[in-house]
């Protein structure tokens, strides 16, 4: 039962409800996007159909625009209709596009088709966004920007490292999938890192001007000769990573003039490591002779360290000595040497001497618990002319 309405009013209201949607939808669509018939006709190369008047053609184009603007954007992409809308928006003056369509356009239009004005708008949207929260599309655009904004490679390495401060730590992140299935983790990750993944991704980004180059450089860093495979991955930092990336970094541990340099010997048994996968049994054990700067000698080399240098944290247990953690060197605004690294719970930056003191204090308990203790560092100098071949 209707109260307070006469039958005539009800009929009129019902009629209004029946006729309003078409007009309202068109008005709503027009409000959602800018309807510019000449631009749409040009973008879509529209011509009158046989016996169609110009007015009828324009009416057809307007209807298409209204339909596109009023459609669900996910459905547009599923149907492939988004390409039609993108081509129209591409021809429109950027300052005439409503904000919601600018955002959708930047998220959806392939980066090579973005104009310089659109790229600049894209950068404004993402330049304060942490890299680990970016999409690959956003990273692609930002890499080109960073190459121009920070022409010195050392500055870029530290820039990218600091953009990842706060990135969640997680170990065992990457593998060779889909190239191989022994370790079915992916070949890259942005959202989280462990210490090695953090360093590798930052170096690869600093050396690249787009996503394709970043991904290729990342594999060059992660694998011997860039050949993707479980047995060619740089599993051992001091025996694999440091040596196979001699094009990128150079070991300067014994060249920094430390008051003390300690030599050590380490046995690398790759076959034993690969045995659980049933591969790599032709590898012979390797005896590695190496050196590190002990904790008490680190102050003597602080003024020799440069932004972007690769830090190997040396640990030991009993007679065993090895590299158990890595990170990057940076300097704060006062020139203090900083250590930027991925460690639980998130990527952090701290004075390197603070890291030394913190870990020396923890060593007695580690000894009591039968755990590895902190011994010192190896330092590898980032090569300013580094280029992956």
C-alpha positions as CSV (number, residue, x, y, z in Angstrom):
1,X,0.0,0.0,0.0
2,X,1.3,3.5,-1.0
3,X,0.7,6.2,1.5
4,X,0.5,9.9,0.5
5,X,0.6,9.2,-3.3
6,X,-2.2,9.4,-5.7
7,X,-2.6,6.7,-8.4
8,X,-1.7,9.2,-11.1
9,X,1.5,10.2,-9.3
10,X,2.4,6.6,-8.9
11,X,1.9,5.9,-12.6
12,X,4.0,9.0,-13.5
13,X,6.7,7.9,-11.1
14,X,6.7,4.4,-12.6
15,X,7.0,5.9,-16.1
16,X,9.9,8.1,-15.0
17,X,11.6,5.0,-13.6
18,X,11.2,3.2,-16.9
19,X,12.6,6.0,-19.1
20,X,15.2,7.5,-16.9
21,X,18.0,4.9,-17.0
22,X,19.1,5.6,-20.6
23,X,19.4,9.3,-20.0
24,X,20.9,8.9,-16.6
25,X,23.5,6.4,-17.8
26,X,24.5,8.7,-20.6
27,X,24.8,11.6,-18.2
28,X,26.7,9.5,-15.7
29,X,29.1,8.2,-18.4
30,X,29.7,11.8,-19.6
31,X,30.5,12.8,-16.1
32,X,32.9,9.9,-15.7
33,X,34.9,10.7,-18.8
34,X,35.4,13.4,-21.3
35,X,33.4,12.8,-24.4
36,X,35.1,14.4,-27.4
37,X,33.7,13.1,-30.7
38,X,36.4,14.4,-33.1
39,X,39.1,12.9,-30.9
40,X,37.3,9.5,-30.8
41,X,36.7,9.5,-34.6
42,X,40.4,10.3,-35.2
43,X,41.6,7.7,-32.7
44,X,39.4,4.9,-33.9
45,X,39.6,6.0,-37.6
46,X,35.8,5.9,-37.8
47,X,34.0,6.4,-41.1
48,X,30.3,6.5,-41.9
49,X,28.8,3.1,-42.8
50,X,26.9,2.7,-46.0
51,X,23.9,5.1,-46.1
52,X,24.9,6.4,-42.6
53,X,24.7,10.2,-42.1
54,X,27.4,12.0,-40.2
55,X,25.0,12.7,-37.5
56,X,24.2,9.0,-37.1
57,X,27.9,8.2,-37.1
58,X,28.5,10.7,-34.4
59,X,25.6,9.3,-32.4
60,X,27.2,5.8,-32.7
61,X,30.6,7.0,-31.6
62,X,29.0,8.9,-28.6
63,X,27.2,5.7,-27.6
64,X,30.5,3.7,-27.8
65,X,32.2,6.3,-25.6
66,X,29.4,6.3,-23.0
67,X,29.4,2.5,-23.0
68,X,33.2,2.4,-22.4
69,X,33.2,5.0,-19.7
70,X,30.3,3.4,-17.8
71,X,31.7,-0.2,-18.0
72,X,33.5,-2.0,-15.2
73,X,37.2,-1.6,-15.9
74,X,38.1,-5.1,-15.1
75,X,35.5,-6.4,-17.5
76,X,36.8,-4.0,-20.1
77,X,40.2,-5.6,-19.8
78,X,38.8,-9.1,-19.8
79,X,36.9,-8.4,-23.0
80,X,39.8,-6.6,-24.7
81,X,37.7,-3.5,-25.0
82,X,40.2,-1.5,-22.9
83,X,42.4,-1.1,-26.0
84,X,39.7,1.0,-27.7
85,X,39.4,3.2,-24.6
86,X,43.1,3.5,-24.2
87,X,43.5,4.6,-27.9
88,X,40.9,7.3,-27.3
89,X,42.5,8.6,-24.0
90,X,45.9,8.6,-25.7
91,X,44.7,11.2,-28.2
92,X,43.1,13.4,-25.5
93,X,45.0,16.3,-24.0
94,X,46.4,15.1,-20.7
95,X,45.0,18.0,-18.7
96,X,41.5,17.3,-19.9
97,X,41.4,13.8,-18.5
98,X,39.6,13.2,-15.1
99,X,41.9,12.0,-12.4
100,X,40.4,8.5,-12.2
101,X,41.0,8.0,-15.9
102,X,44.5,9.3,-15.7
103,X,45.3,6.8,-13.0
104,X,43.7,3.9,-15.0
105,X,45.5,5.0,-18.2
106,X,48.9,5.0,-16.5
107,X,48.3,1.7,-14.9
108,X,47.1,0.1,-18.1
109,X,48.7,1.7,-21.2
110,X,52.0,-0.1,-22.1
111,X,54.9,2.1,-21.0
112,X,56.5,2.5,-24.5
113,X,53.3,4.3,-25.6
114,X,53.4,6.9,-22.8
115,X,54.3,10.4,-23.8
116,X,56.9,12.4,-22.0
117,X,54.2,14.3,-20.2
118,X,52.5,11.1,-19.2
119,X,55.8,9.6,-17.9
120,X,56.4,12.7,-15.9
121,X,52.9,12.3,-14.4
122,X,53.6,8.7,-13.7
123,X,56.9,9.5,-11.8
124,X,55.1,12.1,-9.7
125,X,52.7,9.4,-8.6
126,X,55.3,6.8,-7.6
127,X,58.5,8.7,-6.7
128,X,57.8,8.5,-3.0
129,X,56.5,5.0,-3.2
130,X,58.9,2.4,-1.7
131,X,60.3,0.2,-4.5
132,X,59.2,-3.0,-2.7
133,X,55.6,-1.8,-3.0
134,X,55.8,-1.1,-6.7
135,X,54.5,-3.1,-9.6
136,X,56.9,-4.2,-12.4
137,X,55.3,-1.6,-14.6
138,X,56.1,1.1,-12.1
139,X,59.6,-0.1,-11.7
140,X,60.1,0.0,-15.4
141,X,59.2,3.7,-15.6
142,X,61.2,4.5,-12.4
143,X,64.4,2.9,-13.6
144,X,64.6,5.2,-16.6
145,X,64.0,8.2,-14.3
146,X,66.6,7.1,-11.8
147,X,69.3,6.8,-14.5
148,X,68.8,10.4,-15.4
149,X,68.2,11.7,-11.9
150,X,71.2,9.9,-10.3
151,X,73.9,9.6,-13.1
152,X,76.5,8.2,-10.7
153,X,76.2,4.5,-10.2
154,X,77.2,4.6,-6.5
155,X,74.4,7.2,-5.9
156,X,71.9,4.9,-7.6
157,X,72.9,1.8,-5.6
158,X,72.4,3.7,-2.3
159,X,69.2,5.4,-3.6
160,X,67.6,2.1,-4.5
161,X,68.8,0.5,-1.2
162,X,67.2,3.2,0.8
163,X,64.0,3.1,-1.1
164,X,63.7,-0.5,0.2
165,X,64.2,0.3,3.8
166,X,61.3,-1.3,5.6
167,X,61.0,-4.2,3.1
168,X,59.9,-7.4,4.9
169,X,62.6,-10.0,5.4
170,X,62.0,-13.5,4.3
171,X,64.6,-16.2,3.5
172,X,64.6,-18.7,0.6
173,X,62.8,-16.6,-1.8
174,X,64.1,-17.3,-5.3
175,X,64.6,-20.3,-7.5
176,X,64.8,-21.2,-11.1
177,X,61.1,-21.8,-11.9
178,X,59.9,-22.1,-14.7
179,X,63.3,-22.9,-16.2
180,X,63.9,-25.7,-13.7
181,X,61.8,-27.3,-11.0
182,X,64.4,-28.3,-8.3
183,X,63.7,-25.0,-6.6
184,X,60.3,-23.8,-7.8
185,X,60.6,-20.3,-6.5
186,X,60.5,-17.4,-9.0
187,X,63.4,-15.6,-10.7
188,X,62.7,-12.2,-9.1
189,X,60.7,-10.7,-6.2
190,X,59.9,-7.2,-5.2
191,X,57.8,-7.4,-2.0
192,X,60.4,-9.0,0.3
193,X,64.0,-10.0,0.5
194,X,66.8,-11.8,2.3
195,X,70.3,-10.3,2.5
196,X,71.5,-11.6,-0.9
197,X,68.3,-11.0,-2.7
198,X,68.3,-7.4,-1.4
199,X,71.9,-6.7,-2.7
200,X,71.3,-8.4,-6.0
201,X,68.1,-6.5,-6.8
202,X,69.5,-3.2,-5.9
203,X,72.6,-3.7,-8.0
204,X,70.5,-4.8,-10.9
205,X,68.2,-1.8,-10.7
206,X,71.1,0.6,-10.4
207,X,72.6,-0.9,-13.6
208,X,69.3,-0.8,-15.6
209,X,67.1,1.7,-17.4
210,X,64.0,-0.5,-17.9
211,X,62.4,-3.7,-16.6
212,X,63.8,-5.9,-19.4
213,X,67.4,-4.8,-18.7
214,X,66.8,-5.2,-14.9
215,X,65.6,-8.8,-15.2
216,X,68.5,-9.8,-17.5
217,X,71.0,-8.1,-15.2
218,X,69.6,-9.7,-12.2
219,X,70.1,-13.2,-13.7
220,X,73.7,-12.2,-14.7
221,X,74.3,-11.4,-11.0
222,X,72.6,-14.4,-9.6
223,X,74.1,-17.0,-11.9
224,X,77.6,-17.9,-13.3
225,X,77.8,-16.4,-16.7
226,X,74.1,-15.5,-16.4
227,X,73.1,-19.2,-17.2
228,X,70.0,-19.9,-15.1
229,X,70.2,-23.2,-13.3
230,X,70.4,-24.7,-9.8
231,X,74.1,-25.8,-10.3
232,X,75.1,-22.4,-11.8
233,X,73.5,-20.3,-9.1
234,X,75.9,-18.4,-6.9
235,X,75.2,-20.4,-3.7
236,X,78.4,-19.7,-1.8
237,X,79.0,-15.9,-1.4
238,X,82.8,-16.0,-1.1
239,X,83.4,-18.9,-3.5
240,X,80.7,-18.2,-6.1
241,X,79.1,-14.8,-5.9
242,X,82.2,-12.7,-5.3
243,X,84.2,-14.5,-8.0
244,X,81.5,-14.8,-10.7
245,X,80.6,-11.1,-10.2
246,X,84.2,-9.8,-10.7
247,X,82.7,-7.7,-13.6
248,X,80.6,-5.9,-10.9
249,X,82.8,-5.8,-7.8
250,X,86.4,-6.3,-6.8
251,X,87.7,-7.7,-3.5
252,X,89.6,-4.9,-1.8
253,X,89.8,-6.5,1.7
254,X,93.6,-6.7,1.7
255,X,94.1,-3.4,-0.1
256,X,92.3,-1.1,2.3
257,X,95.2,-0.8,4.7
258,X,93.6,-2.4,7.7
259,X,95.7,-2.7,10.8
260,X,95.0,-6.4,10.7
261,X,93.9,-8.8,8.0
262,X,93.2,-12.4,9.0
263,X,93.6,-15.3,6.7
264,X,91.3,-18.3,6.7
265,X,90.7,-21.5,4.8
266,X,87.3,-22.9,3.9
267,X,86.3,-26.1,2.3
268,X,83.5,-25.8,-0.3
269,X,81.7,-29.1,-1.1
270,X,79.2,-28.3,-3.8
271,X,78.5,-32.0,-4.6
272,X,77.4,-32.5,-1.0
273,X,75.1,-29.5,-1.3
274,X,73.5,-30.7,-4.5
275,X,73.2,-34.3,-3.5
276,X,69.7,-33.9,-2.1
277,X,68.5,-32.9,-5.6
278,X,70.3,-35.7,-7.3
279,X,72.4,-33.4,-9.4
280,X,75.9,-31.8,-9.5
281,X,77.9,-34.8,-8.4
282,X,80.7,-34.1,-10.8
283,X,81.8,-31.0,-8.7
284,X,85.1,-31.6,-6.9
285,X,85.6,-30.2,-3.3
286,X,87.3,-26.8,-3.4
287,X,89.7,-25.4,-0.7
288,X,89.3,-21.6,-0.6
289,X,92.0,-19.4,0.9
290,X,90.6,-16.1,1.8
291,X,91.0,-13.2,4.3
292,X,88.9,-10.8,6.3
293,X,89.2,-7.7,8.4
294,X,88.6,-8.6,12.0
295,X,86.1,-6.6,14.0
296,X,88.7,-4.7,16.0
297,X,90.4,-3.5,12.8
298,X,87.3,-2.2,11.1
299,X,87.8,1.4,12.4
300,X,91.1,1.6,10.5
301,X,89.4,1.3,7.1
302,X,86.2,3.3,7.5
303,X,87.5,6.3,5.6
304,X,88.3,4.0,2.7
305,X,84.8,2.6,2.2
306,X,82.6,4.0,-0.6
307,X,78.9,4.1,-1.3
308,X,77.7,0.9,-3.0
309,X,80.5,-1.3,-1.8
310,X,79.5,-4.9,-1.1
311,X,79.9,-6.1,2.5
312,X,80.5,-9.7,3.4
313,X,79.9,-10.4,7.1
314,X,82.3,-13.2,8.2
315,X,81.2,-15.6,10.9
316,X,82.8,-18.6,12.5
317,X,82.0,-21.6,14.6
318,X,84.8,-23.9,15.9
319,X,87.4,-24.1,13.1
320,X,84.9,-23.2,10.4
321,X,84.9,-19.7,8.9
322,X,82.5,-18.4,6.2
323,X,80.5,-15.5,4.9
324,X,77.1,-15.6,6.5
325,X,75.5,-12.3,5.7
326,X,75.8,-9.4,3.2
327,X,74.8,-5.8,2.7
328,X,75.7,-2.5,1.2
329,X,77.7,0.6,2.2
330,X,76.2,4.0,2.3
331,X,77.1,7.3,4.0
332,X,74.7,9.6,5.9
333,X,74.6,13.4,5.5
334,X,77.4,13.8,8.1
335,X,79.6,11.3,6.3
336,X,79.2,8.4,8.8
337,X,79.6,5.0,7.2
338,X,76.3,3.2,7.2
339,X,75.4,-0.5,6.7
340,X,72.2,-1.1,4.7
341,X,71.0,-4.7,4.8
342,X,68.1,-7.1,4.8
343,X,67.7,-8.7,8.2
344,X,64.8,-9.8,10.3
345,X,62.2,-8.3,10.5
346,X,62.9,-5.7,7.7
347,X,65.6,-4.0,5.7
348,X,67.4,-1.4,7.9
349,X,70.2,1.1,7.8
350,X,72.5,1.5,10.7
351,X,76.0,2.8,11.4
352,X,78.4,0.0,10.5
353,X,80.3,0.4,13.8
354,X,76.9,0.1,15.6
355,X,76.5,-3.3,13.8
356,X,80.0,-4.3,14.9
357,X,79.4,-3.3,18.6
358,X,76.0,-5.0,18.6
359,X,77.3,-8.3,17.3
360,X,80.4,-8.3,19.5
361,X,78.1,-8.0,22.5
362,X,76.1,-11.0,21.3
363,X,79.1,-13.2,20.7
364,X,79.5,-14.6,24.3
365,X,75.9,-15.9,24.3
366,X,76.4,-17.3,20.8
367,X,79.4,-19.2,22.0
368,X,77.6,-20.6,25.0
369,X,74.7,-21.6,22.7
370,X,77.0,-23.3,20.2
371,X,76.1,-20.8,17.5
372,X,78.3,-19.0,14.9
373,X,79.9,-15.8,16.1
374,X,80.7,-12.5,14.3
375,X,84.3,-12.2,13.3
376,X,84.6,-9.3,10.8
377,X,84.1,-8.2,7.2
378,X,85.3,-8.6,3.7
379,X,84.8,-5.6,1.5
380,X,84.3,-5.6,-2.3
381,X,84.5,-2.4,-4.3
382,X,81.7,-1.6,-6.7
383,X,83.2,-1.0,-10.1
384,X,82.0,2.4,-11.5
385,X,82.2,1.1,-15.1
386,X,80.4,-2.1,-14.4
387,X,78.3,-3.4,-17.3
388,X,76.9,-6.9,-17.7
389,X,78.0,-8.5,-20.9
